[in-house]
Amino acid sequence: MQLNPARTRGLIQAMTFSRVLFPSSKRALRQLAEGTVLAQACGLDPAEAFDENDLYAAMDALSGHWVATEKQL
């Protein structure tokens, strides 16, 4: 499955913020964040659903980009 870059970024932001706000599994993130202010703050459409497969696909999009990402942070 191919995700668009904006959605991928939003899903990764949601995963990152959720680790700080309410540490949980990827599966629980869907239940906690889907359609909420957190999802909206990360640029995700509140009407659009996502699941743990979407989250894992977004993480896969980072493969090979970790070093550059860490340097930017």
Summary of the structure (lengths in Angstrom):
residues: 73
radius of gyration: 11.8
end to end distance: 27.6
largest distance: 34.0
contacts: 182
relative contact order: 0.20
helix: 63%
strand: 0%
